């Protein structure tokens, strides 16, 4: 069985943040699949927002009004 790779704390925080963004996108009317696809397609944009200090809700609002 393959051993799971340990992620650094910053990567773990980014993944958690994206998961929260996903929830706000779904609350805004996207399906879970649409939210996940959008985050995957725009991963650099979302990563920039994470490092710029936007909250998950602010990032989702930006994505919904893009």
C-alpha positions as CSV (number, residue, x, y, z in Angstrom):
1,X,0.0,0.0,0.0
2,X,1.3,3.5,-0.9
3,X,2.2,5.7,2.0
4,X,0.3,9.0,2.0
5,X,2.6,12.0,1.4
6,X,2.6,14.5,4.2
7,X,1.6,18.0,3.0
8,X,3.2,21.1,4.4
9,X,0.9,23.3,6.6
10,X,0.6,26.0,4.0
11,X,-0.6,23.5,1.4
12,X,-3.1,22.1,3.9
13,X,-4.4,25.6,4.6
14,X,-4.8,26.3,0.9
15,X,-6.8,23.1,0.4
16,X,-9.0,23.8,3.4
17,X,-9.6,27.4,2.1
18,X,-10.5,26.0,-1.3
19,X,-12.9,23.6,0.3
20,X,-14.6,26.5,2.1
21,X,-14.8,28.5,-1.2
22,X,-16.4,25.4,-2.8
23,X,-19.1,25.6,-0.1
24,X,-19.9,29.2,-0.8
25,X,-20.0,28.5,-4.6
26,X,-22.5,25.8,-4.0
27,X,-24.5,28.1,-1.7
28,X,-24.5,30.6,-4.6
29,X,-26.1,28.2,-7.0
30,X,-23.4,26.0,-8.4
31,X,-23.5,22.3,-8.2
32,X,-20.7,20.6,-6.3
33,X,-19.2,19.3,-9.6
34,X,-19.3,22.8,-11.1
35,X,-17.7,24.4,-8.1
36,X,-14.9,21.8,-8.0
37,X,-14.3,22.1,-11.8
38,X,-14.2,25.9,-11.6
39,X,-11.6,25.8,-8.8
40,X,-9.5,23.3,-10.6
41,X,-9.6,25.3,-13.9
42,X,-8.8,28.6,-12.1
43,X,-6.4,27.2,-9.5
44,X,-3.8,29.9,-10.0
45,X,-6.4,32.7,-9.6
46,X,-7.8,31.1,-6.4
47,X,-4.3,30.6,-5.1
48,X,-3.5,34.3,-5.6
49,X,-6.7,35.2,-3.7
50,X,-5.7,32.9,-0.9
51,X,-2.2,34.6,-0.6
52,X,-3.8,38.0,-1.0
53,X,-5.7,37.3,2.2
54,X,-9.3,37.1,0.8
55,X,-11.7,35.1,2.9
56,X,-13.3,32.0,1.2
57,X,-16.6,34.0,1.0
58,X,-14.9,36.9,-0.7
59,X,-13.3,34.6,-3.2
60,X,-16.5,32.9,-4.0
61,X,-18.3,36.2,-4.5
62,X,-15.5,37.3,-6.9
63,X,-15.9,34.0,-8.8
64,X,-19.7,34.2,-9.0
65,X,-19.5,37.8,-10.3
66,X,-16.7,37.1,-12.7
